[in-house]
Amino acid sequence: MKYAKGVSTPQNYLAAVLENAGNDLKIIEKEIPSLNKGEVLIQLHAAPLNPSDLAMLDGVYPHKKTYPFVPGLEGSGTVVASGGGFMANYMLGKRVACSANDTGDGTWAQYMKVKAGNCIPLNKDLNLDQAASAIVNPLTAVALVEIVKAKKEIGFVNTAAAGALGKMLIKLAKQEGLTCINIVRRKEQVQELQKQGAAIVLNSSEEDFYSQLKETYKKTNVKVILDAIGGEISNTLLTPAPEDATLICYASLTREMMQINPVPILRFGKTIEGFHLAYWTKRQSMVKLLRTVKKAQRLIANDILSTPVQKKVDLNEINGAIKLYKENMTAGKVLIAF
Ligand SMILES: NC(=O)c1ccc[n+]([C@@H]2O[C@H](COP(=O)([O-])OP(=O)(O)OC[C@H]3O[C@@H](n4cnc5c(N)ncnc54)[C@H](OP(=O)(O)O)[C@@H]3O)[C@@H](O)[C@H]2O)c1
């Protein structure tokens, strides 16, 4: 194990551990792990709570981890040790954004062992708080907008639009000259997005939502729907859409089966696709990925893909932080600091 210049690690570190789905997390001491070739040890600075983390805590996120494990899908920190190999040695001493391995422990701990390929070195103008949320949402925003553009479409409908990703998509669509139709579920969210400059915001809780949406499709001819919700609303979004529209399912916030009437599909050429960042990433060339990462970092620094944070808490406050985030996701991410 090779250490970064002037760095030594303690023998033990603190980590939040999930013993079983649905349990509160326990803060325990773990031993600094040994590293294999190609792996690095990151001293974590901060990690956010994301909807996929909540699904993981409840045992409804498809994963290959075995209990007990440290949750946390992304974070930021400094690479303090390398297990050897070109990539791991290259990362040594660098400030990075990082994602957790498919198996083993995640980012809600003072240290994490991870494949060097899960680290993204940071530009000088990104601070470690911003970098804690530099992977999941910024790369997704860039990828989704590229998918819309590759279809040669003029814009998209987005759901859960008052969340962090929704706010990024509003700003990115504006920059790219795309129409962005935002769907939220509360009146305050309509007002918040309008204040931030969103031109079209519809509230799915309003009685005449369906007719408002139908009218909006007619006026704009937008044919791509980014669906983070699932359940009944997927059908409400796709049915009034123009012929040949595509619904891209990228999350399932309701955790319900998507309900789709077959008629729009068999009769009007409408289609359903899926998007998952990890799946998308695996299918991109290295050059394309590097370009996407560079673009995302530039846009985070320019505030287009920045992440709103409602509170930063210590690791030992994690169970309260999860409750706070669940109660108002729209208020911004809760960051865990180590
Ligand atoms: N496929 C991928 O690779 C990928 C990548 C990144 C993100 N995502 C997904 O994108 C979604 C948004 O992520 P985010 O980071 O922006 O989340 P976030 O900042 O936590 O915001 C979540 C938003 O969703 C709303 N919401 C929660 N449950 C809802 C429901 N059942 N129906 C309608 N709205 C609901 C919340 O509104 P309230 O305040 O009213 O609860 C909030 O505005 C998540 O589902 C996430 O998993 C997927």
The ligand as an SDF file (V2000), in Angstrom:
LIG
                    3D

 48 52  0  0  0  0  0  0  0  0999 V2000
  -31.5710    6.7850  -13.5580 N   0  0  0  0  0  0  0  0  0  0  0  0
  -30.5180    7.4100  -13.0670 C   0  0  0  0  0  0  0  0  0  0  0  0
  -29.3790    7.0740  -13.3810 O   0  0  0  0  0  0  0  0  0  0  0  0
  -30.7330    8.5650  -12.1280 C   0  0  0  0  0  0  0  0  0  0  0  0
  -29.6870    9.4380  -11.8700 C   0  0  0  0  0  0  0  0  0  0  0  0
  -29.9230   10.5320  -11.0420 C   0  0  0  0  0  0  0  0  0  0  0  0
  -31.1630   10.6950  -10.4290 C   0  0  0  0  0  0  0  0  0  0  0  0
  -32.1390    9.7870  -10.6680 N   0  0  0  0  0  0  0  0  0  0  0  0
  -33.4620    9.9140  -10.0510 C   0  0  0  0  0  0  0  0  0  0  0  0
  -33.9750   11.2100  -10.3020 O   0  0  0  0  0  0  0  0  0  0  0  0
  -34.9220   11.5140   -9.2940 C   0  0  0  0  0  0  0  0  0  0  0  0
  -34.6580   12.9150   -8.7570 C   0  0  0  0  0  0  0  0  0  0  0  0
  -33.4140   12.9030   -8.0470 O   0  0  0  0  0  0  0  0  0  0  0  0
  -32.9640   14.1940   -7.2300 P   0  0  0  0  0  0  0  0  0  0  0  0
  -31.6020   13.9770   -6.7460 O   0  0  0  0  0  0  0  0  0  0  0  0
  -33.3120   15.4080   -8.0090 O   0  0  0  0  0  0  0  0  0  0  0  0
  -33.9410   14.1040   -5.9760 O   0  0  0  0  0  0  0  0  0  0  0  0
  -34.2190   15.2080   -4.8600 P   0  0  0  0  0  0  0  0  0  0  0  0
  -33.3650   16.3930   -5.0410 O   0  0  0  0  0  0  0  0  0  0  0  0
  -34.2100   14.5010   -3.5680 O   0  0  0  0  0  0  0  0  0  0  0  0
  -35.7090   15.6380   -5.1790 O   0  0  0  0  0  0  0  0  0  0  0  0
  -36.7280   14.6800   -5.2860 C   0  0  0  0  0  0  0  0  0  0  0  0
  -37.9540   15.3940   -5.8400 C   0  0  0  0  0  0  0  0  0  0  0  0
  -38.9300   14.4020   -6.1470 O   0  0  0  0  0  0  0  0  0  0  0  0
  -40.1600   14.7450   -5.5610 C   0  0  0  0  0  0  0  0  0  0  0  0
  -40.8500   13.5050   -5.2180 N   0  0  0  0  0  0  0  0  0  0  0  0
  -40.5170   12.5900   -4.2730 C   0  0  0  0  0  0  0  0  0  0  0  0
  -41.3830   11.5640   -4.2870 N   0  0  0  0  0  0  0  0  0  0  0  0
  -42.2780   11.8450   -5.2570 C   0  0  0  0  0  0  0  0  0  0  0  0
  -43.4340   11.1720   -5.7580 C   0  0  0  0  0  0  0  0  0  0  0  0
  -43.8290    9.9910   -5.2480 N   0  0  0  0  0  0  0  0  0  0  0  0
  -44.1510   11.7690   -6.7410 N   0  0  0  0  0  0  0  0  0  0  0  0
  -43.7710   12.9480   -7.2560 C   0  0  0  0  0  0  0  0  0  0  0  0
  -42.6810   13.6420   -6.8420 N   0  0  0  0  0  0  0  0  0  0  0  0
  -41.9510   13.0810   -5.8550 C   0  0  0  0  0  0  0  0  0  0  0  0
  -39.7990   15.5660   -4.3380 C   0  0  0  0  0  0  0  0  0  0  0  0
  -40.8720   16.4250   -4.0130 O   0  0  0  0  0  0  0  0  0  0  0  0
  -41.4270   16.5740   -2.5090 P   0  0  0  0  0  0  0  0  0  0  0  0
  -40.5410   17.5800   -1.8450 O   0  0  0  0  0  0  0  0  0  0  0  0
  -42.8140   17.0270   -2.7590 O   0  0  0  0  0  0  0  0  0  0  0  0
  -41.3200   15.2100   -1.8870 O   0  0  0  0  0  0  0  0  0  0  0  0
  -38.5840   16.3490   -4.8430 C   0  0  0  0  0  0  0  0  0  0  0  0
  -38.9630   17.5350   -5.4950 O   0  0  0  0  0  0  0  0  0  0  0  0
  -34.7770   10.4500   -8.2170 C   0  0  0  0  0  0  0  0  0  0  0  0
  -35.8150    9.4960   -8.3270 O   0  0  0  0  0  0  0  0  0  0  0  0
  -33.4390    9.8050   -8.5440 C   0  0  0  0  0  0  0  0  0  0  0  0
  -33.3530    8.4680   -8.1230 O   0  0  0  0  0  0  0  0  0  0  0  0
  -31.9560    8.7260  -11.5030 C   0  0  0  0  0  0  0  0  0  0  0  0
  1  2  1  0
  2  3  2  0
  2  4  1  0
  4  5  1  0
  4 48  2  0
  5  6  2  0
  6  7  1  0
  7  8  2  0
  8  9  1  0
  8 48  1  0
  9 10  1  0
  9 46  1  0
 10 11  1  0
 11 12  1  0
 11 44  1  0
 12 13  1  0
 13 14  1  0
 14 15  2  0
 14 16  1  0
 14 17  1  0
 17 18  1  0
 18 19  2  0
 18 20  1  0
 18 21  1  0
 21 22  1  0
 22 23  1  0
 23 24  1  0
 23 42  1  0
 24 25  1  0
 25 26  1  0
 25 36  1  0
 26 27  1  0
 26 35  1  0
 27 28  2  0
 28 29  1  0
 29 30  1  0
 29 35  2  0
 30 31  1  0
 30 32  2  0
 32 33  1  0
 33 34  2  0
 34 35  1  0
 36 37  1  0
 36 42  1  0
 37 38  1  0
 38 39  2  0
 38 40  1  0
 38 41  1  0
 42 43  1  0
 44 45  1  0
 44 46  1  0
 46 47  1  0
M  CHG  2   8   1  16  -1
M  END
$$$$
